[in-house]
Amino acid sequence: MKKIGKHIPGLIVMLVVLATAVVFAGMLLNMKVIPTKFIAVISLVMLILVLIVGALVWNTDKKIRFVLGVLIAAILGAAFILGSMYVYQTHSALADISGVNTEVTEVGIYVRADDSADSIAATADYVYGVLTDLDRENSDKAIQEVDSEAGKSVKVQEFAGLTELVDGLLNGQTGAIVLNSAYLSVIEEMDGYSDVSSRIRELTVKKVETTIEPQQTEQKSEDSADKGTVYTIFISGIDSRSGLVAKSRSDSNIVATVNTDTRQVLLVSTPRDYFVPLSISGGQKDKLTHAGIYGINVCMDTLGMLYNEDINYYFRINFAGFEQLIDALGGITVYSDYEFDSKNELGYHFNQGENQMNGEQALIFSRERYSFQEGDRQRGKNQMAVIKGVINKALSPELLKNYSSVLSSIQGCFETNISYEEIAGILQKQLNNGGDWNIVSYSVNGTGATEKPYSMSQKAYVMVPDYNTVDKAKSLMEKVRNGEVVTQEEADAPVGST
């Protein structure tokens, strides 16, 4: 009995270490990011370490060995617990940003600034103004909620355009209007309406949820095994204070064509004022940025029409939150095509060539357009340069220095409808095969003009597409899809050159 008793403490120590090792291995397996062969090797190493601990602590009579074994067991147990915490944090962060298939439209109920109404009930006898066609589905859903709160069906008057809707409220034709909040900035761009926010007052906001239709990736087929798995992703850059799911104008419109087998990424930027038909406008042209008012699906479908692409996924970036990620990474290296001083925010200077930037500097760099002759087109290029800088830093070993803070920063900064399983599969393939990624950027061009966009009631500045540059973008996308190598020199070459 005494012989058995001297082994019990050691057995307990060994079982505790084994339990923490099993939990760690199980969490690695559940995360689906680490290749199975690596997990097998890690598990084998952990088992050997547990057996070594067991050998040291098996007999309490050998005190020095026992104490040494307990110390090693404590270190291993702490390491396995810490590792499990990091794995859990990684899994949670990836799960939080992935598989987002709903978005929210914030539909405001507005009254005149001097109106004393303080609730929907107080406006039950008002005539409500709504747009005849623009965003009508969301307006109708908001009116249904108004009816419910008012306890009756409110009277509704239709208006053909935004300015007519606002004028109807200001001149007393209506007592309240229903308006997608994202339209406010559009109205403020029109002559005579720059102060509209001070002349009307938001009474309440109705949040209308919309499902983002899931898409499928372009998988390898037997007759094109060398092409790889291809993702065509709409990258939308916004500066929304209402959260990433809120519909708003997109300040950055980038189509990323990603071939995971050849490890190529092509970023194609489309200027926000590009004058193209929206997928819901019946052939009428609008500024591309206005597509965001109608939702991610409209953005993807509109760019899909322009580039003759099936855009499978979206990846939305909040550039304000992006600042936190860059700081968590310890800053990034960004290439600037020009030397310039920011005109948006005074006191910031950028050199031609490589610049080391913190989050604030990168955000100002990505927003600037007034310093360039090409304006918004150069801003799109700069945003792609920032994204490239983040990808390069995230793929470097330096990521490990600030791993925990980086994971915390991505939540609330990104969202995508790419599933967790697909993201994990891409990361697993990268760990399996290794190698650098070839990231190439290209921006389509156009000429300035004054036209009446679909979403506006009067003429405004637009950019008429140069379809030669659009065709070049299509050609570059096709090459990446087919597994061919695309270089930055090829993308930078003048259109039509060989």
GUDRENDREN-552893 format. One line per 5 residues: number of its first residue (from 1); for each residue z, x, y of C-alpha. Coordinates in Angstrom, 3 decimals, padded with zeros to 6 digits. Layout:
NUM	Z/X/Y | ...
//
This chain:
1	000.000/000.000/000.000 | 000.846/002.886/002.298 | -002.553/004.457/001.541 | -004.367/001.261/002.535 | -002.256/000.900/005.688
6	-003.315/004.228/007.120 | -006.987/003.130/007.017 | -006.502/-000.219/008.779 | -006.373/001.147/012.408 | -009.529/003.159/011.800
11	-011.270/000.175/010.229 | -010.398/-001.974/013.250 | -011.708/000.679/015.667 | -014.947/001.027/013.694 | -015.489/-002.748/013.494
16	-014.940/-003.150/017.249 | -017.539/-000.458/018.014 | -019.901/-001.965/015.428 | -019.520/-005.411/017.002 | -020.402/-004.116/020.486
21	-023.388/-002.252/019.010 | -024.619/-005.378/017.193 | -024.308/-007.464/020.376 | -026.231/-004.828/022.342 | -029.011/-004.625/019.715
26	-029.200/-008.421/019.509 | -029.542/-008.764/023.275 | -032.264/-006.096/023.338 | -034.146/-008.019/020.656 | -033.676/-011.345/022.474
31	-034.919/-009.870/025.759 | -038.345/-009.271/024.113 | -039.157/-006.410/026.502 | -038.263/-003.388/024.351 | -040.797/-002.740/021.540
36	-039.417/-003.449/018.050 | -039.956/000.154/016.922 | -037.759/001.358/019.798 | -035.064/-001.183/018.938 | -035.162/000.006/015.326
41	-034.656/003.613/016.429 | -031.880/002.618/018.863 | -030.167/000.560/016.152 | -030.362/003.455/013.675 | -028.854/005.861/016.204
46	-026.067/003.365/016.999 | -025.345/002.907/013.284 | -025.079/006.685/012.800 | -022.700/006.908/015.767 | -020.573/004.080/014.365
51	-020.411/005.845/010.994 | -019.388/009.086/012.704 | -016.615/007.207/014.513 | -015.613/005.663/011.196 | -015.395/009.061/009.559
56	-013.201/010.401/012.367 | -010.773/007.479/012.530 | -010.630/006.601/008.838 | -007.416/008.470/008.166 | -004.550/008.210/010.669
61	-002.839/011.176/009.040 | -005.396/013.488/010.625 | -004.188/012.843/014.142 | -006.524/015.129/016.114 | -009.604/013.695/014.375
66	-008.258/010.178/014.781 | -007.600/010.595/018.533 | -011.032/012.185/019.019 | -012.618/009.299/017.116 | -010.787/006.721/019.220
71	-011.960/008.440/022.428 | -015.571/008.509/021.214 | -015.240/004.878/020.112 | -013.978/003.899/023.575 | -016.905/005.686/025.238
76	-019.468/004.130/022.875 | -017.936/000.675/023.179 | -017.986/000.888/026.974 | -021.599/002.127/026.898 | -022.709/-000.720/024.596
81	-020.904/-003.302/026.745 | -022.416/-001.858/029.932 | -025.838/-001.799/028.280 | -025.431/-005.442/027.260 | -024.573/-006.344/030.846
86	-027.719/-004.623/032.145 | -029.839/-006.341/029.498 | -028.343/-009.720/030.439 | -028.952/-009.038/034.127 | -032.563/-008.056/033.437
91	-033.184/-011.132/031.309 | -031.631/-013.427/033.924 | -033.625/-011.894/036.792 | -036.952/-012.195/034.958 | -036.154/-015.716/033.765
96	-035.220/-016.736/037.317 | -038.562/-015.765/038.875 | -040.828/-016.768/035.972 | -042.162/-020.060/034.695 | -041.768/-021.892/038.025
101	-043.987/-024.973/037.656 | -042.794/-027.181/040.497 | -042.970/-026.891/044.253 | -041.515/-028.935/047.065 | -043.215/-030.566/050.020
106	-040.874/-031.005/052.962 | -042.007/-034.208/054.650 | -040.290/-034.767/057.975 | -039.473/-038.067/059.666 | -039.824/-037.454/063.411
111	-038.886/-039.504/066.465 | -039.235/-038.761/070.177 | -036.841/-036.096/071.441 | -034.986/-038.614/073.644 | -034.680/-041.273/070.902
116	-031.034/-042.103/070.108 | -031.685/-043.041/066.452 | -029.427/-041.052/064.145 | -030.447/-042.393/060.716 | -033.281/-044.055/058.823
121	-031.340/-047.323/058.958 | -031.496/-047.181/062.763 | -035.312/-047.061/062.586 | -035.735/-049.986/060.196 | -037.624/-052.026/062.828
126	-039.791/-049.124/064.028 | -043.505/-048.844/063.395 | -044.072/-045.668/061.344 | -047.160/-043.564/061.966 | -048.883/-041.866/059.021
131	-052.087/-039.874/058.588 | -054.953/-041.874/057.105 | -056.095/-039.211/054.629 | -054.448/-035.836/055.199 | -051.558/-035.313/052.773
136	-051.448/-039.075/052.239 | -049.906/-038.950/048.764 | -046.819/-037.135/050.038 | -046.599/-039.417/053.086 | -046.621/-042.494/050.850
141	-043.830/-041.048/048.689 | -041.782/-040.383/051.824 | -042.388/-043.936/053.089 | -041.088/-045.274/049.756 | -037.829/-043.403/050.343
146	-037.691/-044.698/053.925 | -038.108/-048.264/052.652 | -035.257/-047.732/050.226 | -032.912/-046.368/052.908 | -033.929/-048.940/055.508
151	-033.453/-051.826/053.052 | -036.889/-053.239/053.872 | -040.553/-052.297/053.986 | -041.178/-050.627/057.346 | -044.367/-051.299/059.299
156	-046.982/-048.545/058.984 | -049.812/-047.623/061.347 | -052.497/-045.134/060.325 | -053.950/-042.333/062.496 | -057.051/-040.291/061.736
161	-055.810/-036.887/062.921 | -052.759/-034.830/063.794 | -053.040/-035.073/067.563 | -053.620/-038.814/067.353 | -050.508/-039.146/065.184
166	-048.357/-037.204/067.654 | -049.849/-038.986/070.663 | -049.073/-042.337/069.014 | -045.407/-041.349/068.844 | -045.226/-039.914/072.363
171	-046.932/-042.898/074.042 | -044.830/-045.478/072.197 | -047.397/-046.884/069.771 | -044.990/-045.888/067.002 | -041.275/-045.255/066.933
176	-041.412/-042.639/064.173 | -043.988/-040.583/062.311 | -044.189/-039.131/058.802 | -045.455/-035.560/058.833 | -045.554/-032.688/056.363
181	-043.360/-030.110/058.128 | -045.936/-027.376/057.475 | -048.313/-029.185/059.858 | -046.086/-028.485/062.879 | -047.342/-024.928/063.276
186	-050.920/-026.213/062.944 | -050.364/-028.726/065.762 | -048.799/-026.026/067.947 | -052.078/-024.053/067.738 | -053.974/-026.863/069.465
191	-054.551/-026.996/073.213 | -051.877/-029.065/074.963 | -049.490/-029.156/071.994 | -047.804/-025.743/072.016 | -044.519/-027.409/073.070
196	-044.673/-030.259/070.537 | -041.476/-029.127/068.794 | -039.491/-029.744/071.978 | -041.008/-033.205/072.521 | -040.232/-034.632/069.090
201	-037.083/-034.485/066.943 | -036.706/-034.249/063.200 | -034.572/-037.168/062.058 | -034.505/-036.215/058.384 | -036.544/-034.433/055.726
206	-037.732/-035.924/052.460 | -038.331/-033.407/049.673 | -041.234/-034.387/047.430 | -041.656/-032.439/044.174 | -045.092/-031.630/042.767
211	-045.938/-030.172/039.369 | -048.001/-026.991/039.393 | -050.529/-027.408/036.621 | -050.140/-024.696/033.957 | -053.107/-022.442/033.291
216	-054.151/-020.226/030.404 | -054.763/-016.482/030.377 | -058.121/-015.067/029.388 | -057.361/-013.615/025.958 | -059.313/-011.094/023.938
221	-062.009/-012.460/021.676 | -063.338/-010.790/018.545 | -066.660/-009.890/020.177 | -065.002/-008.384/023.280 | -061.989/-006.561/021.870
226	-062.271/-003.789/024.471 | -061.879/-006.142/027.438 | -058.152/-006.663/027.047 | -055.988/-009.522/028.216 | -056.923/-010.478/031.762
231	-054.748/-012.267/034.310 | -056.294/-013.620/037.495 | -053.386/-014.210/039.861 | -053.174/-015.729/043.324 | -050.659/-013.712/045.348
236	-049.391/-015.722/048.279 | -047.333/-014.096/051.008 | -045.140/-016.401/053.069 | -042.240/-016.079/055.470 | -040.483/-019.315/054.605
241	-036.864/-019.945/055.543 | -036.901/-023.049/053.328 | -037.167/-021.235/050.027 | -040.099/-020.104/047.974 | -040.891/-023.503/046.499
246	-041.583/-025.151/049.860 | -045.234/-025.727/050.720 | -046.292/-023.817/053.809 | -049.258/-021.985/055.258 | -049.998/-018.795/053.376
251	-050.029/-015.703/055.594 | -051.379/-013.535/052.786 | -054.065/-014.574/050.310 | -054.699/-011.992/047.626 | -056.418/-012.450/044.271
256	-055.227/-009.918/041.698 | -057.389/-009.308/038.640 | -055.208/-007.555/036.066 | -056.451/-006.073/032.795 | -053.363/-005.169/030.765
261	-055.239/-003.081/028.178 | -057.116/-000.841/030.633 | -054.122/-000.968/033.035 | -056.309/-001.831/035.993 | -055.318/-003.980/038.971
266	-057.860/-005.124/041.566 | -056.373/-006.668/044.717 | -058.859/-008.697/046.807 | -057.608/-009.895/050.191 | -059.114/-012.928/051.910
271	-058.411/-013.389/055.658 | -056.203/-016.370/056.478 | -058.799/-017.804/058.913 | -061.662/-017.695/056.376 | -063.689/-020.879/056.965
276	-064.287/-022.342/053.503 | -064.232/-025.761/051.828 | -060.841/-026.640/050.361 | -060.744/-028.060/046.857 | -059.466/-031.378/048.275
281	-061.567/-031.599/051.459 | -064.741/-033.113/049.990 | -066.881/-030.181/051.116 | -065.450/-030.000/054.652 | -064.481/-026.483/055.698
286	-061.020/-025.439/056.797 | -059.034/-022.299/057.464 | -057.922/-020.834/054.147 | -054.323/-020.626/055.396 | -054.203/-024.429/055.626
291	-054.713/-024.707/051.855 | -051.041/-023.785/051.489 | -050.049/-027.036/053.210 | -051.461/-028.941/050.242 | -049.858/-026.738/047.602
296	-050.369/-023.768/045.340 | -052.869/-025.655/043.167 | -055.138/-026.190/046.179 | -054.869/-022.505/047.138 | -055.793/-021.375/043.633
301	-058.622/-023.888/043.281 | -060.024/-023.079/046.738 | -060.109/-019.329/046.087 | -061.453/-020.053/042.615 | -064.369/-021.902/044.220
306	-064.990/-019.011/046.637 | -065.018/-016.290/043.967 | -066.277/-018.405/041.058 | -063.083/-017.549/039.159 | -060.590/-019.456/037.079
311	-057.354/-018.362/038.726 | -054.781/-018.656/035.975 | -051.569/-017.976/037.812 | -049.798/-017.614/041.104 | -047.269/-015.069/042.297
316	-045.552/-015.979/045.540 | -043.817/-013.400/047.728 | -041.401/-014.147/050.514 | -042.043/-011.164/052.802 | -038.650/-011.626/054.433
321	-037.021/-011.221/051.010 | -039.459/-008.418/050.189 | -037.572/-006.320/052.743 | -034.456/-006.402/050.544 | -036.406/-005.271/047.476
326	-037.905/-002.276/049.266 | -034.483/-001.188/050.500 | -033.110/-001.592/046.972 | -035.908/000.660/045.698 | -034.837/003.302/048.199
331	-037.955/002.869/050.344 | -041.645/003.183/049.475 | -044.645/005.326/050.363 | -047.398/003.338/052.119 | -050.835/004.577/053.174
336	-051.979/003.476/056.639 | -055.650/003.506/057.578 | -054.765/003.996/061.250 | -052.162/005.494/063.555 | -050.703/002.683/065.648
341	-047.693/001.263/067.465 | -046.642/-002.236/066.480 | -047.333/-004.907/069.074 | -045.370/-007.584/067.191 | -042.144/-005.557/067.307
346	-041.901/-002.791/069.895 | -040.512/000.589/068.933 | -042.257/001.040/065.592 | -044.877/003.746/065.120 | -046.987/004.388/062.021
351	-049.060/007.468/061.256 | -052.492/007.562/059.705 | -052.024/008.536/056.063 | -048.828/008.314/054.053 | -045.688/006.859/055.625
356	-042.202/006.653/054.135 | -040.920/003.155/054.926 | -037.726/001.200/054.487 | -037.787/-002.577/054.080 | -037.796/-003.395/057.801
361	-040.599/-000.938/058.558 | -042.700/-002.202/055.638 | -042.251/-005.814/056.773 | -043.348/-005.003/060.345 | -046.268/-002.959/058.989
366	-047.400/-005.850/056.768 | -047.202/-008.408/059.602 | -049.073/-006.438/062.284 | -052.557/-007.589/063.281 | -052.785/-007.284/067.073
371	-053.084/-003.487/066.969 | -056.362/-003.603/065.051 | -059.907/-004.447/065.974 | -060.258/-006.136/062.558 | -057.074/-008.143/063.187
376	-056.081/-010.261/060.213 | -058.482/-008.462/057.884 | -056.618/-005.192/058.467 | -053.314/-007.005/058.077 | -054.470/-008.095/054.625
381	-055.307/-004.477/053.780 | -051.878/-003.360/054.977 | -050.166/-006.005/052.863 | -052.065/-004.762/049.816 | -050.977/-001.207/050.672
386	-047.334/-002.347/050.757 | -047.698/-004.154/047.421 | -049.282/-001.023/045.948 | -046.394/001.073/047.283 | -043.856/-001.255/045.658
391	-045.680/-001.217/042.293 | -045.894/002.592/042.298 | -042.192/002.958/043.128 | -041.165/000.331/040.571 | -043.104/002.167/037.845
396	-041.504/005.509/038.702 | -038.326/006.905/037.072 | -036.579/006.531/040.467 | -036.211/002.827/039.689 | -033.315/003.694/037.379
401	-031.244/005.000/040.307 | -030.925/001.554/041.876 | -031.700/-000.655/038.882 | -028.931/-003.186/039.406 | -029.589/-003.711/043.129
406	-033.344/-004.011/042.496 | -032.751/-006.788/039.965 | -030.505/-008.635/042.420 | -033.058/-008.334/045.219 | -036.013/-009.857/043.344
411	-034.273/-013.201/042.969 | -035.295/-015.342/045.921 | -038.054/-012.856/046.802 | -040.601/-013.680/044.087 | -041.617/-016.583/041.925
416	-044.451/-017.091/039.474 | -045.666/-019.578/036.892 | -046.281/-016.732/034.449 | -043.882/-017.399/031.596 | -040.997/-015.120/030.718
421	-042.612/-014.397/027.343 | -045.838/-013.179/028.981 | -043.986/-010.973/031.479 | -041.912/-009.534/028.629 | -045.109/-008.931/026.637
426	-046.690/-006.993/029.515 | -043.575/-004.853/029.947 | -043.378/-004.258/026.190 | -047.015/-003.141/026.122 | -046.347/-000.758/029.025
431	-043.357/000.758/027.204 | -045.389/001.032/024.007 | -048.483/002.638/025.499 | -047.194/004.258/028.695 | -049.681/005.548/031.247
436	-050.289/004.953/034.946 | -051.963/001.906/036.409 | -055.147/002.114/038.457 | -054.619/-000.071/041.544 | -057.664/-000.707/043.743
441	-057.800/-002.895/046.860 | -060.689/-004.599/048.621 | -060.966/-007.005/051.558 | -063.796/-009.445/052.213 | -065.137/-009.736/055.749
446	-066.633/-012.241/058.160 | -067.397/-012.977/061.813 | -065.343/-014.914/064.326 | -066.451/-018.366/065.457 | -065.080/-021.605/066.919
451	-065.268/-024.622/064.618 | -063.313/-027.809/063.847 | -061.308/-027.283/060.636 | -060.660/-030.111/058.186 | -056.905/-030.082/058.897
456	-057.171/-030.023/062.704 | -058.173/-032.513/065.373 | -059.992/-030.031/067.601 | -061.935/-026.798/067.415 | -060.148/-023.529/066.710
461	-060.852/-019.902/065.889 | -062.149/-019.374/062.350 | -063.782/-016.541/060.397 | -067.191/-017.357/058.915 | -067.476/-015.531/055.565
466	-069.808/-012.603/055.053 | -070.998/-013.599/051.591 | -072.307/-010.105/050.889 | -068.680/-008.942/050.829 | -067.707/-011.991/048.760
471	-070.399/-011.084/046.216 | -069.102/-007.511/046.061 | -065.600/-008.844/045.380 | -067.009/-010.968/042.545 | -068.740/-007.896/041.089
476	-065.554/-005.807/041.202 | -063.579/-008.618/039.551 | -066.170/-008.863/036.780 | -065.941/-005.132/036.093 | -062.163/-005.238/035.732
481	-062.416/-008.250/033.419 | -064.946/-006.410/031.269 | -062.724/-003.352/030.957 | -064.860/-001.127/033.178 | -063.300/001.437/035.505
486	-063.269/000.511/039.202 | -062.375/003.199/041.724 | -061.085/002.940/045.288 | -064.135/004.939/046.423 | -066.388/002.267/044.937
491	-064.420/-000.482/046.682 | -064.524/001.385/050.010 | -068.267/002.040/049.870 | -070.374/-000.021/052.324 | -071.809/-003.241/050.937
496	-075.205/-002.653/049.385 | -074.725/001.083/048.813 | -075.241/002.507/045.338
//
